[in-house]
């Protein structure tokens, strides 16, 4: 039972349930549904992926509705771009530490008679941590890029 060893939040992250991943994917889907006219522009968003309004067939969104959506979307872009920057810095730090430790292990193993097993284990642990950091950064990068395309589409609809 994961909860016996970790706090509830730590066990969710450690065992695969990532709140930030859920949040960005749910938000991207929400905007996609609005742009596909499956949700009204005025629908409110819940980070569990639930929406409060269904699409009204006879209501056309107004320019003001799209302007309000654009304002909210810009705030979300700012939030996720900041998150992306922080994760880029952490990912680069882990990559540099991993590479540096690999080089240190390699140099010490060639110059010493005894192989530095502890350094190799530490290198492998950092490598195991680096892979999820890269995967999460990939999600954030692609998510923000998609948000930029959504922004352009909302702008296009405002100008029509």
C-alpha positions in Angstrom: 0.0 0.0 0.0 1.7 3.2 -1.2 0.0 5.5 1.3 1.6 3.6 4.2 5.1 4.8 3.3 4.4 8.2 1.7 2.1 11.1 2.2 -1.0 11.0 -0.1 0.5 13.6 -2.5 3.9 11.9 -2.6 2.4 8.5 -3.3 0.4 10.0 -6.2 3.5 11.4 -7.8 5.7 8.4 -7.0 3.2 5.9 -8.4 2.3 7.7 -11.6 -0.5 10.2 -10.9 1.0 13.6 -11.8 -1.2 16.6 -11.1 0.6 19.0 -13.5 0.3 16.4 -16.3 -3.4 16.1 -15.7 -3.8 19.8 -15.5 -2.1 20.7 -18.8 -3.8 17.9 -20.7 -7.2 18.8 -19.4 -6.7 22.5 -20.2 -5.5 21.8 -23.7 -8.6 19.5 -24.3 -10.9 22.2 -22.9 -9.6 24.9 -25.3 -9.7 22.4 -28.2 -13.3 21.7 -27.4 -14.1 25.4 -27.4 -12.3 25.9 -30.7 -14.2 22.9 -32.2 -17.5 24.5 -31.1 -18.3 21.5 -28.8 -18.2 23.8 -25.7 -19.4 27.4 -25.5 -16.7 30.0 -25.0 -18.3 30.8 -21.7 -18.0 27.2 -20.3 -16.1 27.1 -17.0 -13.2 24.7 -16.6 -12.4 22.3 -13.8 -8.9 20.8 -13.7 -10.4 17.3 -13.4 -11.5 17.8 -17.0 -15.1 18.6 -16.3 -17.0 21.5 -17.8 -20.1 23.2 -16.4 -21.9 24.0 -19.7 -22.7 22.0 -22.8 -22.6 23.5 -26.2 -25.7 25.5 -27.2 -26.3 25.0 -30.9 -28.1 28.3 -31.5 -25.7 30.6 -29.6 -22.8 32.1 -31.5 -19.9 33.3 -29.4 -19.4 37.0 -29.4 -16.1 38.9 -29.9 -16.2 39.8 -26.2 -16.5 36.1 -25.3 -13.4 35.3 -27.3 -11.5 38.3 -25.8 -12.3 37.1 -22.3 -11.1 33.6 -23.3 -8.0 35.1 -24.8 -7.2 36.9 -21.5 -7.6 33.7 -19.5 -5.6 31.7 -22.1 -2.7 34.2 -21.9 -2.6 33.7 -18.1 -2.5 30.0 -18.6 0.3 30.3 -21.2 2.3 32.4 -18.7 1.8 29.9 -15.9 2.8 26.9 -18.1 5.7 28.7 -19.7 7.1 29.5 -16.2 6.6 25.9 -15.2 8.4 24.9 -18.4 11.4 27.2 -17.7 11.8 25.8 -14.1 11.7 22.2 -15.4 14.2 23.1 -18.1 16.6 24.4 -15.5 16.1 21.3 -13.3 16.5 19.0 -16.3 19.7 20.7 -17.4 21.1 20.5 -13.8 20.3 16.8 -13.6 21.8 16.1 -17.0 25.0 18.0 -16.1 25.3 16.2 -12.8 24.7 12.8 -14.4 27.2 13.5 -17.2 29.8 14.8 -14.7 29.3 11.8 -12.4 29.7 9.5 -15.4 33.0 11.2 -16.4 34.3 11.1 -12.8 33.4 7.4 -12.6 35.1 6.7 -15.9 38.3 8.7 -14.9 38.5 7.1 -11.5 37.9 3.6 -12.8 40.8 4.0 -15.3 43.2 5.5 -12.7 42.4 3.4 -9.6 42.8 -0.3 -9.0 39.4 -0.5 -7.4 36.3 0.2 -9.4 34.2 3.1 -7.8 31.0 1.1 -7.3 29.3 3.7 -5.1 29.8 6.4 -7.9 28.4 4.0 -10.5 25.3 3.4 -8.3 24.8 7.1 -7.8 25.2 7.7 -11.6 22.5 5.1 -12.2 20.2 6.7 -9.7 20.6 10.1 -11.3 20.0 8.6 -14.7 16.8 7.0 -13.5 15.7 10.4 -12.3 16.8 12.2 -15.5 14.4 10.1 -17.7 11.2 11.3 -16.0 12.4 14.9 -15.9 13.0 14.7 -19.7 9.6 13.2 -20.3 7.8 15.8 -18.2 9.8 18.7 -19.8 8.8 17.2 -23.2 5.1 17.3 -22.2 5.4 20.9 -21.0 7.3 22.1 -24.1 4.8 20.5 -26.5 1.9 21.7 -24.4 3.0 25.3 -24.4 3.7 25.2 -28.2 0.1 23.9 -28.7 -1.2 26.7 -26.4 0.6 29.2 -28.8 -1.3 27.7 -31.7 -4.5 27.9 -29.8 -3.8 31.5 -29.0 -3.3 32.2 -32.7 -6.7 30.6 -33.5 -8.5 32.6 -30.8 -7.0 35.8 -32.2 -8.1 34.8 -35.6 -11.7 34.4 -34.3 -11.6 37.8 -32.6 -10.5 39.5 -35.8 -13.3 37.9 -37.9 
